Amino acid sequence: MSIELDWTGLEKSFADSLCERLNAALADMDMPTFLGPTRVQAIELGSEGPDVQVIHIGHVWREFREAAVHASSASDKYNARATTPPRMPMRLRTFRQYDDNDLPTSVHGGADADSIASEHEESLSRWSDTESETGTCDSSSLWEEQTRLSDIPSLQMHLSVQWLTSTMRLSLTTSLKIAYNNDTIMSLPISLVVTGMELFAQAIVALDGVHRCVYLSLSEDSTEECAPDGLRAVHDARIRTRHQGQRILPFLALESKVGESAKHVLENVGKVERFVGDMLRQWLEDELVYPHFYTLYL
Amino acid sequence: MQGRAIWAEGPIHSFDLPSSSLERGGQALKSGASKTHAYMDEEVGTSTAEAWTWIVPSLSFIQGFMAGQAVLLMLFLGLFRYFFMTSSPGTRAQQQADLLQRVHAVRTSMDMRSHVPPYARVPYEQGVQACVQDLLSQVRYDPSEHAPESLDWLNVLVAQLLMSYRMSILNAGMCAGRNEDMDEPALPSTANAEKTAAKLALERVLNEAMQGRATKHFLDRLVVTDIDMGCRYPTFSHARVRPALHAKSTLVEIDFEYMDALTLGIDTRMWLHFPQWRFGSLAANLCMRVERFAGTLVLEIGTLPEPTPVQARVCLHPNFVLDAHLSTILGSKSKLQDVPKIEELFLARLRSWLEHNVVWPHFWHIPLPGIGTSPADPLA
């Protein structure tokens, strides 16, 4: 373990605050219409902490920098669009939402409903493009000059995160709604408990001293040597772009209960568990897996 | 009543009335107004006789008293004269004339005993530039023609200074390390007594310096794992005098070169305080070695255009060379070794610190002892 974490020393209050934050995020999220109110009941972080290793430290990728420049130049636009409905139902609102049709390297928030399909197509086609998939480390002289003048250093750190846990617990409740003519005619309560998972990811944390922000993204991990761009080459680059969610989160142990606990309850429904797992992986791919990333402004 | 009767014979008696007569006077008052005159006659007769017995000591008292008053008055007048009154114009003129006469006599005597070649100094009113020209001609230094000089004497002096500092670190480390346990593993920094002493002294200085900074929560205690204070000395050469940029003074340019293996290795731990205090930590070991430091040193002495105390200013020309390397190991079990990005970042910070502190146009100001100015004056 390269970075030593005091996992068992984490206090209960942190798990509670995490639970509250998740609930707040879920309340803001646009859930599919067939799902009722979803709420995280409790979180236990367990005794097995993640194994975090620093595997690469290098230049900030050009894609991140360009996205930041694009975002700052388009800041007026996304302010104006903050009230428009999000185009993808399964996506979280991000901390900063960009308006960049050219770059698929950021998380989109608001757009017109007409453009959903076309942009989605565009981004899919870009996913198969190896040039945009790998980060580029070249740095222009202007960027070097700006970096030299800023008081925050600019660097990109790749962390290998491996979390194999069977002691964590995350319980959440939701309900399946069946509607007819905009009226809910049936609601089926579902409670889910995550009891274990395996996470093999490469977290990309880039500190940008020029724009004073931190970019966060995920990629899949392996035991191979790092490529020049810092990513560990796993497969053929064309394959790397697909099903990354499956490889980042290969195993997710879920316990499900369908039905009202006072009456008959259907336990451990495999199809429901698989569906939830797939949804989670899809969400990871759409939100966090490179070329999508979050930007936190300092 | 009694007082008035005695006063008729002389006012001096009123001061020396014996208590018996006063008592008797009191009795007379009590006995009533009708008997007053009869008593008065009797009393006048007796008191006149007694007064003649008192008159000799009373006169001496009066004289003494008056003399005392006079002395006091003289004293006050004297004090007033010397403390509150300036000397009269006439006296001052006399004093000044005396002073001039004395000075003139001394000057004449001195001129007769020594023979100074007549030389007219350029007065300061003609401007700093003229003064500097005059200065150069007086010291017979023509900047355009004078060949650069070697500075072998300075090399010896600086080497001596450096050696003294190295020895002082040794002494300081020995004083600091007497009470400390020496149960550490055999680090390169504890290979011999000199390195151990330098390690202890540096550890103390670094840890104390870190206490006052914002980074103290992010870094654990620093342990000096490797140290080399070098064994060679810098060489200075090609000293030449150049006019300063504003032409109001001269500056001395000196080339210098220092090739050595100054090494400092540090082991520490970086703390991550999220989501709670000391949640994560990353062990870090850094080792920096400076191999060559060369450039041109500029020395300038004088006052700036604004009124400041006399000071020496030192700076480096921007084309200085600093060859240094940094080796790093991050992590405790699985390690990430020699990250080029960290070396690049660290050396860029070091270079930028130098550029912002001692490289032209930034100067390192050394205040010199001032005359007529307070040493506490803020420097520019």
Interface residues (C-beta under 8 A of the other chain):
Chain A: M1 S2 I3 E4 L5 D6 G9 L10 E11 F14 V52 Q53 V54 I55 H56 I57 G58 H59 R148 P153 L155
Chain B: L272 P275 Q276 R278 F279 G280 S281 L282 A283 L330 G331 S332 K333 S334 K335 L336 V339 P340 K341 I342 L345 A348 R349 S352
